[in-house]
Amino acid sequence: MDDERRQNGGSWENEKAGDSSVGQDNEGLLPSWARREQIGYFQAIIRTIKEVLWEPQRTFGRMQLADYSMDSMETFVGISMKRSLKESLKFTMIVGTINCLLTFGFSEILTSERAKRGIEPWASMDHTDSLIMLAIAAPFIPFLIAANVALLTAFQHAFLQFFRASKNGFEATFRVVCYTFGAFFPVWTATIGLSSVYIIMDLRIVGYVIGLLCKYWPLVCVYIGLREVHQTNPRRIALAVFLLPLLSEILSLIVWYNMKDTFDAARMAGGF
C-alpha cells in the first residue's frame, strides 16, 4: 500500500485526485456490502469479510477517501443516522445475527456430545428449554448486537481521544468497528464449531491456536482500520487499541498462575 501511495505522489490527496470515482461514486470506495444490490447479498457478505480480514489496509484506506459531505440522514432501528453509518451497522447486525444462530447450533452439538459421555451438568440438561430460550431471544439479537457495537465504538473512541488519535471523529471509528467485528463473527462461529470437533477428536491444540487467532486478529484489523481512517500517529493508535487488552491479558495470566491448582481440580471434576 505504501508503494502505491508513493507511485501516486506519496499522499492520500494525490491518490484521491487520481481516482475518478471519488466524489462521484462512493460505493466504489466502500466495502462490497455497499454494492449488494448489484452483486447479491451473499456475494456482498463474503467479499466484505474477505476485504476486511485479508485486505484491511486497502479496504479502510479507500474508505477514508470517500466523500461523506453529502451523506443523507436516514432512520434505522428508530434512530436517525447517516446512510453510511446505517449501512455499516446493518452489515454487522445481519452477519452477527446469522452467526449467533449458527453458534447456538454448534453449541448444541457440543452439549449433546458431552451429554452422551455422561458429563454433568450437560447429561441432565433439558434441551427443550434451550430451544424455547432461543425462540424468545432471537428477535432481540440484532438490537443487542447494535447496542454492543455502539458501546464498543464509544469505548474505543474514548481511548483514541485520550491518546489524541481521533482526527476524523466518532463516525470514522464507528465504520471501522462495525465492519471489523461484523466480518469476524463467522470466524468466531467457526471456532465454536471447531471446539465440537476437537472435543470429540481430542485435538485441543488446534482449538488453542485458532482461539489465539480469533482473539488477536480482530484487534490487529481494528488497529489497521483506525490508522487508515484517522491518519494520525500509528503509535498513539496502537496504544489506544492494544493497551487495555494487553493489561487484561497480563492480569488474566496472574490470576491463572495463582489459581492454577484450583482450575485443574475443577477441570478434572468436570471431565474436561
Accessible surface in RSA format (square Angstrom, percent):
REM  Atomic radii and reference values for relative SASA: ProtOr
REM  Chains: A
REM  Algorithm: Lee & Richards
REM  Probe-radius: 1.40
REM  Slices: 20
REM RES _ NUM      All-atoms   Total-Side   Main-Chain    Non-polar    All polar
REM                ABS   REL    ABS   REL    ABS   REL    ABS   REL    ABS   REL
RES MET A   1    47.78  24.7   8.99   5.9  38.79  92.4   8.09   6.9  39.69  52.6
RES ASP A   2    76.84  53.8  73.99  73.6   2.85   6.7  18.29  43.1  58.55  58.4
RES ASP A   3    85.54  59.9  83.53  83.1   2.01   4.8  24.55  57.8  60.99  60.8
RES GLU A   4    86.39  49.6  85.93  65.0   0.47   1.1  30.32  58.6  56.08  45.8
RES ARG A   5    44.43  18.7  44.43  22.6   0.00   0.0  11.77  16.1  32.66  19.8
RES ARG A   6   154.68  64.9 136.46  69.6  18.22  43.4  67.27  91.9  87.41  53.0
RES GLN A   7   149.36  83.5 110.38  80.7  38.98  92.8  45.23  96.3 104.13  79.0
RES ASN A   8    69.44  47.9  53.93  52.1  15.51  37.3  10.92  26.3  58.52  56.6
RES GLY A   9    52.12  64.3   0.00   N/A  52.12  64.3  28.08  77.1  24.04  53.8
RES GLY A  10    46.26  57.1   0.00   N/A  46.26  57.1  16.21  44.5  30.06  67.3
RES SER A  11    35.26  29.8  30.30  40.4   4.96  11.4  31.85  67.8   3.41   4.8
RES TRP A  12    19.90   8.0  18.43   8.9   1.48   3.5  18.55   9.9   1.35   2.2
RES GLU A  13   125.80  72.2 118.98  90.0   6.82  16.2  66.56 128.7  59.25  48.4
RES ASN A  14    67.15  46.3  59.84  57.8   7.31  17.6   6.36  15.3  60.79  58.8
RES GLU A  15    22.65  13.0  19.40  14.7   3.25   7.7  10.30  19.9  12.35  10.1
RES LYS A  16    87.18  42.5  84.05  51.6   3.13   7.4  39.05  35.1  48.12  51.3
RES ALA A  17    90.68  83.4  49.66  76.6  41.03  93.3  61.97  87.3  28.72  76.1
RES GLY A  18    69.88  86.2   0.00   N/A  69.88  86.2  36.91 101.3  32.97  73.8
RES ASP A  19    31.07  21.8  22.66  22.6   8.40  19.9  12.51  29.4  18.55  18.5
RES SER A  20    93.88  79.3  77.91 104.0  15.97  36.8  54.87 116.8  39.01  54.7
RES SER A  21    26.27  22.2  22.13  29.5   4.14   9.5  25.05  53.3   1.22   1.7
RES VAL A  22    22.66  14.9   8.07   7.3  14.59  35.2   8.07   7.0  14.59  39.6
RES GLY A  23    54.10  66.7   0.00   N/A  54.10  66.7  20.49  56.2  33.61  75.3
RES GLN A  24   154.63  86.5 113.74  83.1  40.89  97.4  42.81  91.1 111.82  84.8
RES ASP A  25    69.65  48.8  66.36  66.1   3.28   7.8  23.79  56.0  45.86  45.7
RES ASN A  26    44.16  30.5  37.86  36.6   6.31  15.2  14.45  34.8  29.72  28.7
RES GLU A  27    52.96  30.4  52.91  40.0   0.05   0.1  15.67  30.3  37.29  30.4
RES GLY A  28    25.93  32.0   0.00   N/A  25.93  32.0  16.39  45.0   9.54  21.4
RES LEU A  29     2.81   1.6   0.00   0.0   2.81   7.1   0.38   0.3   2.43   6.5
RES LEU A  30    28.50  15.9  21.05  15.1   7.45  18.7  21.83  15.3   6.68  18.0
RES PRO A  31     2.79   2.0   0.00   0.0   2.79  10.2   2.51   2.1   0.28   1.8
RES SER A  32     1.20   1.0   1.20   1.6   0.00   0.0   0.00   0.0   1.20   1.7
RES TRP A  33     0.00   0.0   0.00   0.0   0.00   0.0   0.00   0.0   0.00   0.0
RES ALA A  34    14.79  13.6   4.38   6.8  10.42  23.7   6.07   8.5   8.72  23.1
RES ARG A  35    66.53  27.9  66.53  33.9   0.00   0.0  31.10  42.5  35.43  21.5
RES ARG A  36    18.77   7.9  17.51   8.9   1.27   3.0   1.01   1.4  17.76  10.8
RES GLU A  37   132.50  76.1 101.06  76.5  31.44  74.9  49.12  95.0  83.38  68.1
RES GLN A  38   132.01  73.8  93.67  68.5  38.34  91.3  58.71 125.0  73.31  55.6
RES ILE A  39    48.33  27.5  26.72  19.9  21.62  52.1  35.46  25.5  12.87  34.9
RES GLY A  40    32.70  40.3   0.00   N/A  32.70  40.3  31.31  85.9   1.39   3.1
RES TYR A  41   105.69  49.3 100.84  57.4   4.85  12.6  76.40  57.4  29.29  36.1
RES PHE A  42   147.08  73.6 141.19  87.4   5.89  15.3 143.64  87.1   3.44   9.8
RES GLN A  43    81.21  45.4  80.78  59.0   0.43   1.0  23.56  50.2  57.65  43.7
RES ALA A  44     0.00   0.0   0.00   0.0   0.00   0.0   0.00   0.0   0.00   0.0
RES ILE A  45    25.16  14.3  25.16  18.7   0.00   0.0  25.16  18.1   0.00   0.0
RES ILE A  46    83.17  47.3  82.11  61.2   1.06   2.6  82.17  59.2   1.00   2.7
RES ARG A  47   104.46  43.9 103.56  52.8   0.90   2.1  26.74  36.5  77.72  47.1
RES THR A  48     0.00   0.0   0.00   0.0   0.00   0.0   0.00   0.0   0.00   0.0
RES ILE A  49    23.64  13.5  23.64  17.6   0.00   0.0  23.64  17.0   0.00   0.0
RES LYS A  50   125.46  61.2 123.22  75.6   2.25   5.4  67.61  60.9  57.86  61.6
RES GLU A  51    29.69  17.0  29.69  22.5   0.00   0.0  12.93  25.0  16.75  13.7
RES VAL A  52     0.00   0.0   0.00   0.0   0.00   0.0   0.00   0.0   0.00   0.0
RES LEU A  53    15.16   8.4  15.16  10.8   0.00   0.0  15.16  10.6   0.00   0.0
RES TRP A  54   187.85  75.4 161.56  78.2  26.29  61.7 141.78  75.6  46.08  74.8
RES GLU A  55    69.31  39.8  63.24  47.8   6.06  14.4  22.43  43.4  46.88  38.3
RES PRO A  56    10.31   7.5  10.31   9.4   0.00   0.0  10.31   8.5   0.00   0.0
RES GLN A  57    50.20  28.1  50.08  36.6   0.12   0.3  12.63  26.9  37.57  28.5
RES ARG A  58   112.41  47.2 111.31  56.7   1.10   2.6  28.06  38.3  84.35  51.1
RES THR A  59     8.16   5.8   3.37   3.4   4.79  11.4   6.71   9.0   1.45   2.2
RES PHE A  60     0.00   0.0   0.00   0.0   0.00   0.0   0.00   0.0   0.00   0.0
RES GLY A  61     0.00   0.0   0.00   N/A   0.00   0.0   0.00   0.0   0.00   0.0
RES ARG A  62    54.54  22.9  54.54  27.8   0.00   0.0   6.19   8.5  48.35  29.3
RES MET A  63     2.03   1.1   2.03   1.3   0.00   0.0   1.55   1.3   0.48   0.6
RES GLN A  64    51.00  28.5  32.18  23.5  18.82  44.8   7.52  16.0  43.48  33.0
RES LEU A  65     6.16   3.4   3.96   2.8   2.20   5.5   5.87   4.1   0.29   0.8
RES ALA A  66     8.22   7.6   0.00   0.0   8.22  18.7   0.00   0.0   8.22  21.8
RES ASP A  67    50.30  35.2  43.86  43.7   6.44  15.2  10.39  24.5  39.91  39.8
RES TYR A  68    44.71  20.9  37.86  21.5   6.85  17.8  38.46  28.9   6.25   7.7
RES SER A  69    93.09  78.7  50.76  67.7  42.34  97.5  53.84 114.7  39.25  55.0
RES MET A  70   168.62  87.3 143.36  94.9  25.26  60.1 120.19 102.2  48.43  64.2
RES ASP A  71    31.31  21.9   9.28   9.2  22.03  52.1   9.46  22.3  21.85  21.8
RES SER A  72    58.02  49.0  47.45  63.3  10.57  24.3  47.80 101.8  10.22  14.3
RES MET A  73   116.40  60.3  89.01  58.9  27.39  65.2  82.04  69.7  34.37  45.5
RES GLU A  74    51.78  29.7  44.18  33.4   7.60  18.1  28.94  56.0  22.84  18.6
RES THR A  75   102.90  73.2  75.27  76.3  27.63  65.8  46.76  62.8  56.14  84.9
RES PHE A  76    36.15  18.1  33.72  20.9   2.43   6.3  36.15  21.9   0.00   0.0
RES VAL A  77    54.91  36.1  15.83  14.3  39.08  94.2  30.65  26.6  24.26  65.8
RES GLY A  78    72.02  88.8   0.00   N/A  72.02  88.8  32.44  89.0  39.58  88.6
RES ILE A  79   101.20  57.6  98.18  73.1   3.01   7.3 101.20  72.9   0.00   0.0
RES SER A  80    72.44  61.2  50.29  67.1  22.15  51.0  36.54  77.8  35.90  50.3
RES MET A  81    24.86  12.9  21.41  14.2   3.45   8.2  24.39  20.7   0.47   0.6
RES LYS A  82    58.89  28.7  58.22  35.7   0.67   1.6  26.93  24.2  31.96  34.0
RES ARG A  83    98.18  41.2  98.18  50.1   0.00   0.0  18.64  25.5  79.54  48.2
RES SER A  84    12.61  10.7   6.66   8.9   5.95  13.7  10.11  21.5   2.50   3.5
RES LEU A  85    18.92  10.5  18.92  13.5   0.00   0.0  18.92  13.3   0.00   0.0
RES LYS A  86    27.29  13.3  27.29  16.7   0.00   0.0   1.79   1.6  25.51  27.2
RES GLU A  87    11.35   6.5  11.35   8.6   0.00   0.0   8.36  16.2   2.99   2.4
RES SER A  88     0.00   0.0   0.00   0.0   0.00   0.0   0.00   0.0   0.00   0.0
RES LEU A  89     8.93   5.0   8.93   6.4   0.00   0.0   8.93   6.3   0.00   0.0
RES LYS A  90    45.16  22.0  45.16  27.7   0.00   0.0  16.24  14.6  28.92  30.8
RES PHE A  91     0.00   0.0   0.00   0.0   0.00   0.0   0.00   0.0   0.00   0.0
RES THR A  92     0.00   0.0   0.00   0.0   0.00   0.0   0.00   0.0   0.00   0.0
RES MET A  93    12.99   6.7  12.59   8.3   0.41   1.0  12.81  10.9   0.19   0.2
RES ILE A  94    56.88  32.4  52.21  38.9   4.67  11.3  56.67  40.8   0.21   0.6
RES VAL A  95     2.95   1.9   2.45   2.2   0.51   1.2   2.95   2.6   0.00   0.0
RES GLY A  96     0.00   0.0   0.00   N/A   0.00   0.0   0.00   0.0   0.00   0.0
RES THR A  97    25.46  18.1  25.46  25.8   0.00   0.0  25.18  33.8   0.29   0.4
RES ILE A  98    84.09  47.9  82.98  61.8   1.11   2.7  83.73  60.3   0.37   1.0
RES ASN A  99     9.80   6.8   9.63   9.3   0.17   0.4   1.65   4.0   8.15   7.9
RES CYS A 100    45.81  34.7  36.33  40.5   9.48  22.3   9.84  24.9  35.97  38.8
RES LEU A 101    75.77  42.2  67.49  48.3   8.27  20.8  67.82  47.6   7.95  21.4
RES LEU A 102    93.43  52.0  89.95  64.3   3.49   8.8  91.68  64.4   1.76   4.7
RES THR A 103    37.69  26.8  37.69  38.2   0.00   0.0  30.62  41.1   7.07  10.7
RES PHE A 104    46.06  23.0  41.45  25.7   4.62  12.0  45.68  27.7   0.38   1.1
RES GLY A 105    32.60  40.2   0.00   N/A  32.60  40.2  30.79  84.5   1.81   4.1
RES PHE A 106    66.81  33.4  66.32  41.1   0.49   1.3  66.32  40.2   0.49   1.4
RES SER A 107    40.55  34.3  39.77  53.1   0.78   1.8  25.65  54.6  14.91  20.9
RES GLU A 108    37.50  21.5  37.21  28.2   0.28   0.7  21.14  40.9  16.35  13.4
RES ILE A 109    89.73  51.1  84.95  63.3   4.79  11.5  88.49  63.7   1.25   3.4
RES LEU A 110    22.83  12.7  22.79  16.3   0.04   0.1  22.83  16.0   0.00   0.0
RES THR A 111    16.25  11.6  16.25  16.5   0.00   0.0   0.91   1.2  15.34  23.2
RES SER A 112    41.71  35.2  39.98  53.4   1.73   4.0  22.17  47.2  19.54  27.4
RES GLU A 113    33.56  19.3  32.49  24.6   1.07   2.5   2.30   4.5  31.26  25.5
RES ARG A 114    37.73  15.8  37.73  19.2   0.00   0.0   0.75   1.0  36.98  22.4
RES ALA A 115    29.01  26.7  17.50  27.0  11.51  26.2  17.81  25.1  11.20  29.7
RES LYS A 116   168.89  82.4 128.98  79.1  39.92  95.0  84.26  75.8  84.64  90.2
RES ARG A 117   121.37  51.0  85.28  43.5  36.08  85.9  39.87  54.5  81.50  49.4
RES GLY A 118    47.54  58.6   0.00   N/A  47.54  58.6  25.42  69.8  22.12  49.5
RES ILE A 119    24.13  13.7  19.43  14.5   4.70  11.3  24.13  17.4   0.00   0.0
RES GLU A 120   102.54  58.9  90.89  68.8  11.65  27.7  60.82 117.6  41.72  34.1
RES PRO A 121    83.07  60.5  82.36  75.1   0.72   2.6  82.83  68.4   0.25   1.5
RES TRP A 122    44.86  18.0  44.34  21.5   0.52   1.2  27.68  14.8  17.18  27.9
RES ALA A 123    42.35  38.9  13.50  20.8  28.85  65.6  13.94  19.6  28.41  75.3
RES SER A 124    88.48  74.8  51.33  68.5  37.15  85.6  45.65  97.2  42.83  60.0
RES MET A 125    85.07  44.1  64.35  42.6  20.72  49.3  65.28  55.5  19.79  26.2
RES ASP A 126    83.57  58.5  68.81  68.5  14.77  34.9  29.44  69.3  54.13  54.0
RES HIS A 127    56.47  30.9  53.88  37.5   2.59   6.6  45.22  46.6  11.25  13.1
RES THR A 128    75.67  53.8  73.97  75.0   1.71   4.1  44.27  59.5  31.40  47.5
RES ASP A 129    80.61  56.5  79.18  78.8   1.44   3.4  24.24  57.0  56.38  56.2
RES SER A 130    22.86  19.3  19.07  25.5   3.79   8.7   6.88  14.7  15.98  22.4
RES LEU A 131    99.87  55.6  95.38  68.2   4.49  11.3  95.71  67.2   4.17  11.2
RES ILE A 132    92.90  52.9  90.00  67.1   2.90   7.0  92.86  66.9   0.04   0.1
RES MET A 133   132.89  68.8 129.14  85.5   3.75   8.9 103.24  87.8  29.65  39.3
RES LEU A 134    43.78  24.4  39.32  28.1   4.46  11.2  43.12  30.3   0.66   1.8
RES ALA A 135    69.86  64.2  48.94  75.5  20.92  47.6  56.91  80.2  12.95  34.3
RES ILE A 136   113.80  64.8 105.59  78.7   8.21  19.8 111.98  80.6   1.82   4.9
RES ALA A 137    43.47  40.0  40.12  61.9   3.35   7.6  43.47  61.2   0.00   0.0
RES ALA A 138    31.97  29.4  27.50  42.4   4.47  10.2  27.85  39.2   4.12  10.9
RES PRO A 139    82.39  60.0  65.18  59.4  17.21  62.6  77.13  63.7   5.26  32.7
RES PHE A 140   120.27  60.2 120.27  74.5   0.00   0.0 120.27  72.9   0.00   0.0
RES ILE A 141    20.30  11.6  20.11  15.0   0.18   0.4  20.30  14.6   0.00   0.0
RES PRO A 142    30.33  22.1  30.33  27.7   0.00   0.0  30.33  25.0   0.00   0.0
RES PHE A 143   110.14  55.1 104.98  65.0   5.16  13.4 105.62  64.0   4.52  12.9
RES LEU A 144   105.45  58.7 105.29  75.3   0.15   0.4 105.45  74.1   0.00   0.0
RES ILE A 145    11.95   6.8  11.05   8.2   0.90   2.2  11.95   8.6   0.00   0.0
RES ALA A 146    13.90  12.8  11.66  18.0   2.25   5.1  11.91  16.8   1.99   5.3
RES ALA A 147    50.18  46.1  41.47  64.0   8.72  19.8  49.59  69.8   0.59   1.6
RES ASN A 148    95.00  65.5  90.67  87.6   4.33  10.4  24.09  58.0  70.91  68.5
RES VAL A 149     7.34   4.8   6.73   6.1   0.61   1.5   7.34   6.4   0.00   0.0
RES ALA A 150    44.08  40.5  41.72  64.4   2.37   5.4  41.96  59.1   2.12   5.6
RES LEU A 151   125.83  70.1 122.19  87.4   3.64   9.2 122.69  86.2   3.14   8.4
RES LEU A 152    69.95  39.0  65.79  47.1   4.16  10.5  69.44  48.8   0.51   1.4
RES THR A 153     0.00   0.0   0.00   0.0   0.00   0.0   0.00   0.0   0.00   0.0
RES ALA A 154    49.68  45.7  41.76  64.5   7.92  18.0  44.32  62.4   5.36  14.2
RES PHE A 155   103.94  52.0  99.04  61.3   4.90  12.8 103.78  62.9   0.16   0.5
RES GLN A 156    21.12  11.8  19.58  14.3   1.54   3.7   3.89   8.3  17.23  13.1
RES HIS A 157    13.36   7.3  13.36   9.3   0.00   0.0   9.40   9.7   3.97   4.6
RES ALA A 158    53.18  48.9  45.17  69.7   8.00  18.2  47.91  67.5   5.27  14.0
RES PHE A 159    46.71  23.4  46.12  28.6   0.60   1.6  46.71  28.3   0.00   0.0
RES LEU A 160     0.00   0.0   0.00   0.0   0.00   0.0   0.00   0.0   0.00   0.0
RES GLN A 161   107.00  59.8  92.30  67.5  14.70  35.0  21.29  45.3  85.72  65.0
RES PHE A 162   157.70  78.9 130.62  80.9  27.09  70.5 139.78  84.7  17.92  51.3
RES PHE A 163    34.60  17.3  28.65  17.7   5.95  15.5  33.14  20.1   1.46   4.2
RES ARG A 164   173.24  72.7 154.05  78.5  19.19  45.7  65.70  89.8 107.54  65.2
RES ALA A 165     0.07   0.1   0.00   0.0   0.07   0.1   0.07   0.1   0.00   0.0
RES SER A 166    29.10  24.6  11.91  15.9  17.19  39.6   1.01   2.1  28.09  39.4
RES LYS A 167   135.73  66.2  99.20  60.9  36.53  87.0  68.00  61.2  67.73  72.1
RES ASN A 168    66.09  45.6  42.28  40.9  23.82  57.4  20.35  49.0  45.75  44.2
RES GLY A 169    29.13  35.9   0.00   N/A  29.13  35.9  27.89  76.5   1.24   2.8
RES PHE A 170    86.51  43.3  80.62  49.9   5.89  15.3  80.62  48.9   5.89  16.9
RES GLU A 171    55.13  31.6  54.80  41.5   0.32   0.8  20.70  40.0  34.42  28.1
RES ALA A 172     7.96   7.3   6.41   9.9   1.54   3.5   7.69  10.8   0.27   0.7
RES THR A 173     0.00   0.0   0.00   0.0   0.00   0.0   0.00   0.0   0.00   0.0
RES PHE A 174    15.09   7.5  15.09   9.3   0.00   0.0  15.09   9.1   0.00   0.0
RES ARG A 175    12.50   5.2  12.50   6.4   0.00   0.0   3.79   5.2   8.70   5.3
RES VAL A 176     0.00   0.0   0.00   0.0   0.00   0.0   0.00   0.0   0.00   0.0
RES VAL A 177     1.39   0.9   1.39   1.3   0.00   0.0   1.39   1.2   0.00   0.0
RES CYS A 178     0.00   0.0   0.00   0.0   0.00   0.0   0.00   0.0   0.00   0.0
RES TYR A 179     6.09   2.8   6.09   3.5   0.00   0.0   2.81   2.1   3.28   4.0
RES THR A 180     0.00   0.0   0.00   0.0   0.00   0.0   0.00   0.0   0.00   0.0
RES PHE A 181    34.35  17.2  34.35  21.3   0.00   0.0  34.35  20.8   0.00   0.0
RES GLY A 182     0.00   0.0   0.00   N/A   0.00   0.0   0.00   0.0   0.00   0.0
RES ALA A 183     0.00   0.0   0.00   0.0   0.00   0.0   0.00   0.0   0.00   0.0
RES PHE A 184     2.09   1.0   2.09   1.3   0.00   0.0   2.09   1.3   0.00   0.0
RES PHE A 185    38.34  19.2  37.95  23.5   0.39   1.0  37.95  23.0   0.39   1.1
RES PRO A 186    38.92  28.4  32.80  29.9   6.13  22.3  33.68  27.8   5.24  32.6
RES VAL A 187    35.89  23.6  32.54  29.5   3.35   8.1  35.57  30.9   0.32   0.9
RES TRP A 188    74.56  29.9  73.19  35.4   1.37   3.2  65.92  35.1   8.64  14.0
RES THR A 189     6.98   5.0   6.65   6.7   0.33   0.8   5.31   7.1   1.67   2.5
RES ALA A 190    60.82  55.9  48.43  74.7  12.39  28.2  56.10  79.0   4.71  12.5
RES THR A 191    27.43  19.5  27.09  27.5   0.34   0.8  27.13  36.4   0.30   0.5
RES ILE A 192    57.96  33.0  57.95  43.2   0.01   0.0  57.96  41.7   0.00   0.0
RES GLY A 193     9.32  11.5   0.00   N/A   9.32  11.5   6.30  17.3   3.01   6.7
RES LEU A 194    42.68  23.8  39.83  28.5   2.85   7.2  42.05  29.5   0.63   1.7
RES SER A 195    15.04  12.7  15.04  20.1   0.00   0.0  13.87  29.5   1.17   1.6
RES SER A 196     5.80   4.9   5.77   7.7   0.03   0.1   5.80  12.4   0.00   0.0
RES VAL A 197    62.86  41.4  61.46  55.6   1.40   3.4  62.86  54.6   0.00   0.0
RES TYR A 198    44.97  21.0  44.97  25.6   0.00   0.0   7.35   5.5  37.62  46.4
RES ILE A 199    16.82   9.6  14.06  10.5   2.77   6.7  14.09  10.1   2.74   7.4
RES ILE A 200    79.48  45.2  62.47  46.5  17.01  41.0  62.47  45.0  17.01  46.2
RES MET A 201   118.56  61.4  94.73  62.7  23.82  56.7  84.05  71.5  34.51  45.7
RES ASP A 202   102.83  72.0  85.63  85.2  17.20  40.7  28.47  67.0  74.36  74.2
RES LEU A 203    73.90  41.2  72.55  51.9   1.35   3.4  73.90  51.9   0.00   0.0
RES ARG A 204   107.54  45.2 101.73  51.9   5.81  13.8  54.79  74.9  52.75  32.0
RES ILE A 205   120.59  68.6 114.76  85.5   5.84  14.1 117.89  84.9   2.70   7.3
RES VAL A 206    61.52  40.5  58.11  52.6   3.41   8.2  61.47  53.4   0.05   0.1
RES GLY A 207     6.06   7.5   0.00   N/A   6.06   7.5   0.47   1.3   5.59  12.5
RES TYR A 208   138.70  64.8 128.09  72.9  10.61  27.6  97.72  73.4  40.98  50.5
RES VAL A 209    84.13  55.4  83.14  75.3   0.99   2.4  83.14  72.2   0.99   2.7
RES ILE A 210    53.52  30.5  53.52  39.9   0.00   0.0  53.52  38.5   0.00   0.0
RES GLY A 211    26.13  32.2   0.00   N/A  26.13  32.2  21.73  59.6   4.40   9.9
RES LEU A 212    74.66  41.6  72.38  51.8   2.27   5.7  72.66  51.0   2.00   5.4
RES LEU A 213    96.80  53.9  89.58  64.1   7.22  18.1  96.16  67.5   0.64   1.7
RES CYS A 214     6.49   4.9   5.55   6.2   0.94   2.2   5.55  14.1   0.94   1.0
RES LYS A 215   108.49  52.9  91.72  56.3  16.78  39.9  69.29  62.4  39.21  41.8
RES TYR A 216    80.37  37.5  80.26  45.7   0.11   0.3  72.76  54.7   7.61   9.4
RES TRP A 217    77.83  31.2  75.63  36.6   2.20   5.2  73.76  39.3   4.06   6.6
RES PRO A 218     3.72   2.7   3.72   3.4   0.00   0.0   3.72   3.1   0.00   0.0
RES LEU A 219    32.92  18.3  32.92  23.6   0.00   0.0  32.92  23.1   0.00   0.0
RES VAL A 220    45.22  29.8  45.22  40.9   0.00   0.0  45.22  39.3   0.00   0.0
RES CYS A 221     0.00   0.0   0.00   0.0   0.00   0.0   0.00   0.0   0.00   0.0
RES VAL A 222     2.95   1.9   2.95   2.7   0.00   0.0   2.95   2.6   0.00   0.0
RES TYR A 223    37.63  17.6  37.63  21.4   0.00   0.0  21.95  16.5  15.68  19.3
RES ILE A 224    25.50  14.5  25.50  19.0   0.00   0.0  25.50  18.4   0.00   0.0
RES GLY A 225     0.00   0.0   0.00   N/A   0.00   0.0   0.00   0.0   0.00   0.0
RES LEU A 226     0.00   0.0   0.00   0.0   0.00   0.0   0.00   0.0   0.00   0.0
RES ARG A 227    55.07  23.1  54.31  27.7   0.76   1.8  15.82  21.6  39.25  23.8
RES GLU A 228     2.81   1.6   2.81   2.1   0.00   0.0   0.00   0.0   2.81   2.3
RES VAL A 229     5.66   3.7   5.06   4.6   0.61   1.5   5.06   4.4   0.61   1.7
RES HIS A 230     0.00   0.0   0.00   0.0   0.00   0.0   0.00   0.0   0.00   0.0
RES GLN A 231    53.55  29.9  30.48  22.3  23.07  54.9  15.20  32.4  38.34  29.1
RES THR A 232    34.47  24.5  18.01  18.3  16.46  39.2  27.91  37.5   6.56   9.9
RES ASN A 233    55.48  38.3  43.01  41.6  12.47  30.0  17.48  42.1  38.00  36.7
RES PRO A 234    63.22  46.1  62.86  57.3   0.36   1.3  63.10  52.1   0.12   0.7
RES ARG A 235   178.65  75.0 174.69  89.1   3.96   9.4  74.42 101.7 104.24  63.2
RES ARG A 236    84.24  35.4  84.23  42.9   0.01   0.0  13.50  18.4  70.74  42.9
RES ILE A 237     0.00   0.0   0.00   0.0   0.00   0.0   0.00   0.0   0.00   0.0
RES ALA A 238    29.56  27.2  28.59  44.1   0.96   2.2  28.95  40.8   0.60   1.6
RES LEU A 239    82.13  45.7  80.73  57.8   1.40   3.5  82.13  57.7   0.00   0.0
RES ALA A 240     4.53   4.2   0.00   0.0   4.53  10.3   0.00   0.0   4.53  12.0
RES VAL A 241     3.00   2.0   0.00   0.0   3.00   7.2   0.00   0.0   3.00   8.1
RES PHE A 242    65.94  33.0  65.29  40.4   0.65   1.7  65.36  39.6   0.57   1.6
RES LEU A 243    59.74  33.3  56.84  40.7   2.90   7.3  59.42  41.7   0.32   0.9
RES LEU A 244    67.46  37.6  67.17  48.1   0.29   0.7  67.46  47.4   0.00   0.0
RES PRO A 245    41.83  30.5  32.17  29.3   9.66  35.1  38.61  31.9   3.22  20.0
RES LEU A 246   104.33  58.1  99.88  71.5   4.45  11.2 103.66  72.8   0.67   1.8
RES LEU A 247    93.35  52.0  88.66  63.4   4.69  11.8  89.15  62.6   4.21  11.3
RES SER A 248    54.97  46.4  49.68  66.3   5.29  12.2  33.40  71.1  21.56  30.2
RES GLU A 249    41.14  23.6  39.92  30.2   1.21   2.9  15.33  29.7  25.80  21.1
RES ILE A 250    81.56  46.4  81.41  60.6   0.15   0.4  81.54  58.7   0.02   0.1
RES LEU A 251   112.96  62.9 111.87  80.0   1.09   2.7 112.72  79.2   0.23   0.6
RES SER A 252    63.28  53.5  54.57  72.8   8.70  20.1  30.80  65.6  32.48  45.5
RES LEU A 253   102.43  57.0 100.32  71.8   2.10   5.3 100.81  70.8   1.61   4.3
RES ILE A 254    92.24  52.5  88.39  65.9   3.84   9.3  92.21  66.4   0.03   0.1
RES VAL A 255    66.95  44.1  64.03  58.0   2.92   7.0  66.95  58.2   0.00   0.0
RES TRP A 256   115.40  46.3 114.88  55.6   0.51   1.2  95.98  51.2  19.42  31.5
RES TYR A 257   165.10  77.1 153.65  87.4  11.45  29.8 105.66  79.4  59.44  73.3
RES ASN A 258   109.13  75.3  73.52  71.0  35.61  85.7  25.36  61.0  83.77  81.0
RES MET A 259    84.62  43.8  81.52  53.9   3.11   7.4  63.08  53.6  21.55  28.5
RES LYS A 260    84.20  41.1  83.44  51.2   0.76   1.8  48.82  43.9  35.38  37.7
RES ASP A 261   118.93  83.3 110.60 110.1   8.32  19.7  38.34  90.2  80.58  80.4
RES THR A 262    80.60  57.3  73.69  74.7   6.91  16.5  50.03  67.2  30.57  46.2
RES PHE A 263    87.88  44.0  84.08  52.1   3.80   9.9  85.20  51.7   2.68   7.7
RES ASP A 264    43.01  30.1  42.90  42.7   0.12   0.3  18.29  43.0  24.72  24.7
RES ALA A 265    65.49  60.2  51.68  79.7  13.82  31.4  60.67  85.4   4.82  12.8
RES ALA A 266    62.04  57.0  47.33  73.0  14.71  33.5  55.01  77.5   7.03  18.6
RES ARG A 267   115.51  48.5 111.52  56.8   3.99   9.5  44.48  60.8  71.03  43.0
RES MET A 268   135.69  70.3 117.63  77.8  18.07  43.0 102.92  87.5  32.78  43.4
RES ALA A 269    93.73  86.2  50.13  77.4  43.60  99.2  62.59  88.1  31.14  82.5
RES GLY A 270    18.09  22.3   0.00   N/A  18.09  22.3  17.23  47.3   0.86   1.9
RES GLY A 271    45.77  56.4   0.00   N/A  45.77  56.4  29.59  81.2  16.18  36.2
RES PHE A 272    79.48  39.8  56.84  35.2  22.64  58.9  65.21  39.5  14.27  40.8
END  Absolute sums over single chains surface
CHAIN  1 A    15181.8      12898.4       2283.4      10079.2       5102.7
END  Absolute sums over all chains
TOTAL         15181.8      12898.4       2283.4      10079.2       5102.7
